[in-house]
Amino acid sequence: MADVLAFVIVLWILLYFLDANQGNELVNFIHDTASWLAGWSYDLFTFSREWVQVVIGYGLAAVVYVLVGHAIAGWLYRR
């Protein structure tokens, strides 16, 4: 599950760099979902360049989801 959450966030970062049409329903859905998932981390740090803000703000959330998700899965596996 954590991998899926991280995938959505990374997919948004990729779509941002590819300058995807934000009027497209799929792109808009991915952006809204990634924004909700990364809501706690997006404004944690501020940068003058927007692309750095996107990579760090969303990327931090993706990394945390993967690390925490895998840690919990490993703990449950050992039980």
Number of C-alpha atoms within 10 A of each C-alpha: 11 17 15 12 19 24 16 18 27 20 16 26 22 13 16 17 12 9 9 13 12 14 8 9 10 11 17 15 13 19 20 13 16 23 18 12 19 21 14 13 17 20 14 11 9 13 12 7 8 9 13 13 17 19 19 19 23 25 21 18 23 24 16 14 21 18 14 12 17 15 12 12 13 11 10 9 8 6 5
